[in-house]
Structure formats: structure tokens, C-alpha cells
Amino acid sequence: MAGRMVVGSAALADLVRPASAPDPAGGHRVLPVAPELTGLLPNRGLRRGSTIAVSAGQPRRSGGTSLVLALLAEASRAGSWCAVVGVPTFGAGAAAEIGIALDRLALVPDPGPEWPTVVAALIDGVDVVVTAVPQTVSASVANRLAARARQRGSVLVPYGRWDGADVTLQVVRGVWEGLGSGRGRLRRREVTVSARGRGAAARPKEIKVWLPGDGLTRVIPRPSTVGGVGRPRRGALTVVGSA
């Protein structure tokens, strides 16, 4: 079943009402994420009311979309409603493969000039709202949407530059696997994901993880500083999960 394509304010209102109904994940203050990603988030999941930004990176195909899919998968499996706004190339097939329930996924490919209104309406009734960030978005609009997510208990996931997020995730490096000498196909990519934020997330973190994941996560601590010069500590690479 394909994700629900939302066109027009009436269709949006019809979606938000059923999405607002109680569901198995509705009462949980922290929505689950894949075990590989828990170390990046201060609450080891998506805390309701928070803003978790995913930097698109340069170029935009740097792995941010795969990271967004990975963030949604466990919450969707647990019963949460998710929405994706302003990403016309978002692939429902890829979402289904990673475990996102398409019957609880709303897609708004092109919200147009009503972007703030559409995102605000979805925040009112959907557990996790992913939205591409328009280049013209003002700080005041961004702050109002983040405040609305805090009030409504939704998780806002801006995809693009977003100042003031509780946590900002970014794929900083990636290596593909699957190609041999003149043959094969790209199967998965080992990526390094960085996390930075405020409060409990103020200490920068990095992990290496497979996208699509296979359960292997390696935590890469920041080098300790000795005498003003950063030096890597012994045993800096720790296995916290294995396939």
C-alpha cells in the first residue's frame, strides 16, 4: 500500500483527525529508533516535543535521506504516524523496505507557499513530521514551528539547515560496499554520522553505521585534549553492537 498522498487543506484535515486518535505509541514520551542510532540521541530515541534536524549536507545526495528513513523506521513499526513534507523524490518503496508502515505515512510532496501552515497542521496530529526546509524560511517561523512541536508532543525533523534544533545529525563520510572489479552492485554504505546539539546533546558524538543497517555500530569518541593538542586516546574505537 502506498503512503497517503495529501493534496489540499480538506484532505489534510481528514488525515490529522484519524492520526490524532490513540495508538500504541501515543502515550510514550520517547519514540524508539533503531539500536544503531540510540547513541546519537540524548534520550536514546525521539523525545516528543523535540526538534531533531538532519543536515542535508553537500551534495544533497550525501546520505541524509537514508538517515531520515532510518530515524522513522522503528517509531513507525511501533504504531506512530509519520509525515514527509516537501520531498517530492521521497521513495515509498525504499520506506517500506526499511520497515516504515505506509498505511501510517502521509506524503505532501509540494506544500507550496502554504508550507508553514501544512507543517503546523501535521504537527497537531502526527507523531513525527519530516520536512524539507525551504531556503526562505525565517527564524521566527522556524521558532514557532519548534514551539508548536513542544506544545503538541510531536517530533519535528527538519531536513536541511535549521538553527536551534535540540540535536542536529549529519552524514559526514560514507563508503559504499558491493562493487567488485568491474562487476557487482551497490548494496549498502558505511556512513559516519555526527550529532551535535544543546543541553544533554551538547557533547559532539560520532558513530559509524551501515545504511541500510545490519546491527553494527561503532562509537568514535572525540579526541581528548592534552596540553592544548588533541590526541586520540587508546582504545578509542568501541564496539557497542554487533550483527
Secondary structure, 3 states (H helix, E strand, C coil): CCCEECCCHHHHHHHHHHHCCCCCCCCCCEECCCHHHHHHCCCCCEECCCEEEECCCCCCCCCHHHHHHHHHHHHHHCCCCEEEECCCCCCHHHHHHHCCCHHHEEEECCCHHHHHHHHHHHHHHCCEEEEECCCCCCHHHHHHHHHHHHHHCCEEEEECCCCCCCEEEEEEEEEEEEECCCCEEEEEEEEEEEEEECHHHCCCEEEEEEECCCCCEEECCCCEEECCEEECCCCCCEEEECC
